[in-house]
């Protein structure tokens, strides 16, 4: 039985995907007591969490820091884990030749690890000694990590055949899985866009997914993005969320149950429930923050309107701004572009939030020529020939969008798509089609009217009249 068969068997028997990190936190100033403290702490956690845990992951750094006493404690800790439960030693080793062989002999032969984490940066040479240990062992190779600075390297663009650009972490994932069936990947659970992209590139691969919970990763979103169709394929790792609480058993059970709840939603065909619930939250948020108001308003065109939209207020609510950024990310997730160009002024906070959410760099056109300094028409770094996604908050007509498009195109940038949060009426889409631009809108303004009705802000007749107005505008 190979490693992943063993892992899947335990997952099925325990109805769980939970991986528990064994990262002991004891006073490093008292190395003489380290061995006993680590062993007692780990034994307590293992005994409490064993019914819910499919894999244990000791991070070797928390043992090496105490020298021989710490490593002795690691050896003893591993004797508490039944052989049918896989052990993944988090070591992130990276070297070649005899050094890589020594690492493999140490972690697999001496410590009896079933799997290890490694850095693939030096290529297959650094991994081969581990793969040579046999199919009952596996390696989880770093692909997309949870730390905020990861993008500085992992988001670098790699040129593929045909001058197609690809994120370095995606190219790394594809290369790593070509090394054999013993390879899994480390993919951040708090970066669901990356998780989804790696899953698309590697549909059958197992992922170690740290960062769900403690580092901000949403459970349902991460499971939806990372799980395979069979409900497996990810190992969410929890360390402090279990080891630092008074009742580790309850914490492990609760995390297992939440994981299973998310898996059940997906398997029952509710894959889009997360996106539906987000849209509901955004629509209600726009109403509650008075970005969408009912009444009688005179528009810039001079026309009368029964509602008014001011999306500048979104940036005053941090939680709503984050949800809106994720909403934009959903509608552009299949789009390959080099830059986001936010249209001043209302869209700049939104475009900044989307840039932070997606990792796509931000530029913006100056709608009025800068009369001092550099005289730039476009702020931010860019190169001619790059593909740019134009982003605005709202579209009623296409006038301001066309002005921005002309500025960007005059600079040698390629602009073929526009993303907006709200689409008002039908004229804006017609204007974009005439300009050769594909419009991606997160929602139509009519989708704000039903929540208003449910909140009692308008009655049935008003709802009908306003829907009719929005359809004809």
C-alpha positions in Angstrom: 0.0 0.0 0.0 1.5 3.3 -1.0 1.4 6.5 1.1 -1.6 8.1 -0.5 -3.6 4.8 -0.4 -2.8 4.5 3.3 -3.8 8.1 3.8 -7.1 7.7 2.0 -7.9 4.6 3.9 -7.5 6.4 7.2 -9.6 9.4 5.9 -12.4 7.0 5.0 -12.3 5.1 8.3 -12.3 8.3 10.4 -14.4 10.4 8.1 -11.9 13.2 8.4 -9.2 15.1 6.6 -7.7 16.7 9.7 -3.9 16.9 10.0 -2.7 17.9 13.5 0.6 19.8 13.8 2.9 18.8 16.7 4.8 22.0 17.3 5.6 22.0 21.0 5.8 25.4 22.7 8.0 25.1 25.8 10.5 27.4 27.4 13.7 27.3 25.3 15.6 28.9 28.3 15.2 25.6 30.2 16.7 23.0 27.8 17.2 20.5 30.7 13.4 20.2 31.0 12.6 20.3 27.3 12.5 16.5 26.7 10.0 15.8 29.5 7.9 18.9 28.7 7.7 18.1 24.9 6.8 14.5 25.4 4.1 15.2 28.0 2.6 17.9 25.8 2.6 15.8 22.6 1.3 12.7 24.3 -1.6 14.6 25.7 -2.5 16.1 22.2 -2.1 12.7 20.4 -4.3 10.9 22.9 -7.0 13.6 22.7 -7.1 14.0 18.9 -6.4 10.5 17.6 -10.1 9.7 16.8 -10.3 12.7 14.5 -6.8 12.9 13.0 -5.7 11.3 9.8 -2.1 12.6 9.8 0.3 14.1 12.4 2.8 16.7 11.3 5.7 17.5 13.7 7.7 20.5 12.6 11.3 19.5 13.2 12.4 23.1 14.0 10.5 23.0 17.3 12.6 20.0 18.3 16.0 20.9 16.8 16.0 24.1 18.8 16.6 22.1 22.0 19.5 20.0 20.4 19.8 16.4 21.4 17.1 16.6 24.1 14.6 17.9 21.6 15.3 15.3 18.9 15.1 12.6 21.6 11.7 14.0 22.4 10.7 13.8 18.8 11.7 10.1 18.6 9.7 9.3 21.7 6.7 11.3 20.4 6.5 9.2 17.3 6.1 6.0 19.3 2.7 7.3 20.5 1.3 7.4 17.0 -0.2 4.2 15.7 1.6 2.9 12.6 -1.7 3.0 10.6 -1.8 6.8 11.0 0.7 8.6 8.7 3.4 10.8 10.0 4.5 13.8 8.0 7.7 15.5 9.2 7.7 19.1 8.3 11.4 19.7 7.5 11.5 21.7 4.2 14.9 20.3 3.4 16.6 21.4 0.1 20.0 20.1 -1.1 21.5 17.8 -3.6 23.9 14.8 -3.8 25.2 13.2 -0.6 23.6 15.9 1.5 20.1 15.3 0.1 20.7 11.5 0.6 21.7 12.1 4.3 18.5 14.2 4.8 16.5 11.4 3.3 18.2 8.7 5.4 17.7 10.8 8.6 14.0 11.7 8.1 12.8 8.4 6.6 15.1 5.7 7.8 16.0 7.1 11.3 12.8 8.9 12.3 10.6 6.6 10.3 8.6 9.4 8.6 5.9 8.3 6.1 6.3 11.7 4.3 8.3 14.9 4.5 8.0 18.5 3.3 10.7 19.6 0.9 11.6 22.7 -1.1 11.7 21.9 -4.9 13.8 25.0 -5.8 16.9 23.0 -6.6 15.0 20.7 -8.9 14.4 17.0 -9.0 18.0 16.2 -7.9 17.1 17.4 -4.4 14.0 15.1 -4.3 15.2 11.9 -5.9 16.8 10.5 -2.7 13.4 10.7 -1.0 11.5 9.2 -3.9 14.0 6.3 -4.0 12.8 5.3 -0.5 9.8 3.6 -2.1 6.1 4.2 -2.8 5.1 3.8 0.9 6.7 7.2 1.4 5.7 10.6 -0.1 7.0 14.2 -0.4 5.0 17.4 -0.1 6.7 20.0 -2.1 6.4 23.7 -1.5 4.2 25.4 -4.1 2.1 28.3 -2.7 2.9 29.2 0.9 0.8 31.2 3.5 3.3 34.0 4.3 2.4 37.5 3.1 5.7 37.9 1.3 5.4 34.8 -0.7 4.1 36.5 -3.8 7.4 38.4 -4.4 8.8 35.2 -5.7 6.0 32.8 -6.2 3.9 35.2 -8.4 6.8 35.9 -10.7 5.8 35.3 -14.3 7.3 32.5 -16.3 7.2 32.5 -20.1 5.8 29.3 -21.6 5.8 28.1 -25.2 3.8 30.4 -27.4 4.8 33.4 -25.2 2.1 32.5 -22.7 2.9 33.8 -19.2 2.3 31.7 -16.1 2.7 32.2 -12.4 5.9 30.6 -11.1 3.9 28.6 -8.5 1.7 27.1 -11.2 4.7 26.2 -13.3 6.4 24.7 -10.2 3.3 22.6 -9.4 3.2 21.2 -12.9 6.8 20.3 -12.9 6.7 18.7 -9.4 3.8 16.4 -10.1 5.7 15.1 -13.2 8.2 13.5 -10.9 5.9 10.7 -9.9 2.9 9.5 -7.9 4.7 10.0 -4.6 4.4 13.8 -4.9 2.0 16.0 -3.0 2.1 19.8 -2.8 2.0 22.4 -0.1 -0.7 25.0 -1.1 -1.9 27.8 1.2 -5.4 27.4 2.5 -5.7 31.2 3.1 -5.2 31.9 -0.6 -8.2 30.3 -2.2 -7.6 31.8 -5.6 -4.2 30.1 -5.8 -5.7 27.0 -4.3 -8.3 26.8 -7.0 -5.7 27.5 -9.7 -3.4 24.8 -8.5 -6.3 22.3 -8.2 -7.2 23.1 -11.9 -3.5 22.4 -12.9 -3.2 19.3 -10.7 -6.7 17.6 -10.5 -5.6 14.4 -8.7 -2.8 15.6 -6.4 -3.0 15.7 -2.6 -2.4 19.1 -1.0 -1.1 20.0 2.5 -3.2 23.1 3.1 -2.0 25.2 6.1 -3.6 28.5 6.9 -7.3 27.6 7.2 -8.6 29.3 10.4 -5.6 30.7 12.3 -4.2 32.5 9.2 -7.4 33.7 7.8 -8.5 30.9 5.4 -12.2 30.5 5.1 -13.2 26.8 5.6 -16.0 26.4 3.0 -14.1 28.5 0.5 -10.9 26.6 0.9 -12.6 23.2 0.7 -14.6 24.3 -2.3 -11.4 25.5 -4.0 -9.1 22.6 -3.0 -11.0 19.4 -2.7 -11.2 16.9 -5.5 -14.6 15.7 -6.7 -14.3 12.7 -4.4 -14.2 15.1 -1.4 -10.6 14.3 -0.6 -7.3 15.7 -1.8 -6.5 18.3 1.0 -4.9 18.0 4.4 -5.8 21.1 6.4 -3.2 21.4 9.0 -4.0 22.8 12.5 -1.3 23.3 15.1 -1.9 26.1 17.7 -5.7 26.0 17.2 -5.6 22.6 18.9 -2.4 22.5 21.0 -3.0 25.8 22.8 -6.6 25.2 23.9 -7.8 23.7 27.1 -9.7 20.8 25.4 -7.7 19.6 22.3 -10.2 16.8 21.7 -13.1 19.2 21.4 -11.1 21.5 19.1 -10.1 18.6 16.8 -13.7 17.3 16.7 -15.1 20.7 15.9 -12.6 21.3 13.1 -13.2 17.8 11.7 -17.0 18.5 11.8 -16.7 21.8 10.1 -14.5 20.2 7.4 -17.1 17.5 6.9 -19.9 20.1 6.7 -18.1 21.9 4.0 -17.5 18.6 2.1 -21.1 17.7 2.4 -22.3 21.0 0.9 -20.0 20.5 -2.1 -20.9 16.8 -2.6 -24.6 17.6 -2.4 -24.3 20.0 -5.3 -24.1 23.2 -3.3 -20.8 24.1 -4.8 -22.0 27.6 -5.6 -23.6 28.2 -2.2 -20.5 30.0 -1.0 -20.7 32.5 -3.9 -24.4 32.9 -3.5 -24.1 33.7 0.2 -21.3 36.1 -0.6 -23.4 37.9 -3.2 -26.3 38.1 -0.6 -23.9 39.6 1.9 -22.6 42.2 -0.6 -26.0 43.2 -1.7 -27.2 43.6 1.9 -24.0 45.4 2.8 -24.5 47.9 0.0 -28.0 48.7 1.3 -26.9 48.9 5.0 -24.0 51.2 4.2 -26.3 53.4 2.1 -24.4 52.7 -1.1 -27.8 52.0 -2.5 -30.6 54.3 -1.5 -34.3 54.5 -2.5 -36.1 57.8 -3.1 -36.4 60.3 -5.9 -33.0 61.4 -7.4 -31.9 63.5 -10.3 -29.0 61.9 -12.2 -26.1 63.6 -13.9 -28.0 63.1 -17.2 -31.0 65.1 -15.8 -33.2 62.0 -15.6 -35.2 61.1 -12.5 -34.4 57.8 -10.8 -36.2 55.9 -7.9 -32.8 54.8 -6.5 -29.3 56.2 -6.2 -26.0 54.3 -6.1 -22.8 55.6 -4.5 -20.2 52.9 -4.2 -17.6 55.3 -2.8 -19.0 54.4 0.6 -17.8 50.7 0.3 -14.3 51.7 1.4 -15.6 52.9 4.7 -16.6 49.4 5.7 -13.5 47.2 5.8 -15.4 43.9 5.9 -17.6 44.9 3.0 -14.6 46.0 1.0 -13.0 42.7 1.5 -16.1 40.8 0.4 -16.4 43.1 -2.7 -12.8 42.3 -3.6 -13.5 38.6 -3.4 -16.6 39.2 -5.6 -14.5 40.9 -8.3 -11.9 38.0 -8.0 -14.7 35.5 -8.8 -15.7 37.1 -12.0 -12.1 37.5 -13.3 -10.6 34.2 -12.0 -10.3 32.7 -15.5 -8.8 35.9 -17.0 -5.1 36.2 -17.7 -3.9 39.7 -17.4 -0.7 41.6 -16.4 -2.3 44.6 -14.6 -5.5 46.0 -13.2 -6.3 49.5 -14.2 -8.7 51.3 -11.8 -10.6 54.2 -13.1 -10.3 57.3 -10.8 -11.7 58.2 -8.4 -14.5 56.0 -7.1 -12.9 52.7 -8.3 -9.4 53.2 -6.9 -10.1 51.8 -3.4 -11.9 48.9 -5.0 -9.2 48.3 -7.5 -6.6 48.4 -4.7 -8.5 45.8 -2.7 -8.9 43.6 -5.8 -5.1 43.9 -6.5 -4.4 42.8 -2.9 -6.9 39.9 -3.2 -5.6 38.6 -6.5 -2.0 39.6 -6.5 -2.3 41.4 -9.8 -0.4 44.7 -9.9 -2.3 48.0 -10.1 -2.0 51.0 -12.4 -4.5 53.8 -13.1 -5.0 56.3 -15.9 -5.1 60.0 -15.1 -8.4 61.3 -16.6 -7.0 64.8 -16.4 -3.5 65.5 -17.7 -1.0 66.0 -14.8 0.3 69.6 -15.1 3.3 69.2 -12.8 6.1 66.7 -12.1 6.4 63.9 -14.6 3.2 64.7 -16.4 2.2 61.0 -16.4 -1.0 59.9 -18.0 -0.7 56.5 -16.3 0.5 56.0 -12.7 2.3 52.8 -11.8 4.7 50.5 -13.6 3.8 48.8 -16.9 5.3 47.8 -20.2 3.9 48.2 -23.7 2.1 45.1 -24.9 0.8 44.0 -21.5 -2.8 43.0 -21.1 -4.7 45.2 -18.8 -8.1 44.6 -17.1 -10.0 47.8 -16.7 -11.9 48.0 -13.4 -14.7 50.4 -12.3 -17.3 50.5 -9.6 -20.4 51.0 -11.8 -21.4 51.2 -15.4 -24.4 53.2 -16.6 -23.0 54.4 -20.0 -19.6 53.8 -21.4 -18.3 57.4 -21.8 -15.8 57.5 -18.9 -14.7 54.0 -19.7 -13.9 54.8 -23.3 -11.8 57.8 -22.2 -9.8 55.5 -19.9 -9.4 52.9 -22.6 -8.0 55.4 -25.0 -5.4 56.6 -22.5 -4.3 53.0 -21.8 -4.3 52.0 -25.5 -2.3 55.1 -26.5 0.4 53.9 -24.1 0.6 50.6 -25.9 -1.4 48.5 -23.5 -4.0 45.9 -24.5 -7.4 46.5 -23.1 -10.2 44.0 -24.0 -12.2 43.6 -20.8 -13.9 45.7 -18.1 -15.0 44.5 -14.7 -17.6 46.3 -12.6 -19.3 45.6 -9.4 -22.7 46.8 -10.6 -24.3 47.1 -14.0 -27.0 49.8 -14.2 -29.5 49.4 -17.1 -28.5 48.2 -20.6 -26.7 51.1 -22.3 -23.3 50.5 -20.7 -23.1 47.0 -22.1 -24.0 48.3 -25.5 -21.3 51.0 -25.3 -18.7 48.4 -24.3 -19.6 46.1 -27.2 -19.3 49.0 -29.6 -15.8 49.7 -28.1 -14.7 46.1 -28.5 -14.7 45.5 -24.7 -16.1 42.5 -22.9 -18.1 43.5 -19.8 -17.9 41.4 -16.7 -20.3 42.6 -14.0 -20.7 41.1 -10.6 -24.3 42.0 -10.3 -27.1 43.9 -12.0 -28.7 46.7 -10.0 -32.0 44.8 -10.1 -30.4 42.2 -7.8 -30.4 44.9 -5.1 -34.1 45.3 -5.3 -35.2 41.9 -4.0 -33.2 42.4 -0.7 -34.9 45.8 -0.3 -38.2 44.0 -0.6 -37.2 41.3 1.9 -36.1 44.0 4.3 -39.5 45.8 4.0 -38.1 48.9 2.4 -40.4 48.5 -0.7 -43.7 46.7 -1.2 -44.6 44.2 -4.0 -45.9 46.9 -6.4 -42.8 49.1 -5.9 -40.6 46.1 -6.5 -42.3 45.4 -9.8 -42.1 49.1 -10.9 -38.5 49.4 -10.0 -37.5 46.1 -11.8 -39.3 47.4 -14.8 -37.4 50.7 -14.6 -34.0 48.9 -14.2 -34.8 46.7 -17.2 -35.5 49.7 -19.5 -32.9 52.2 -18.2 
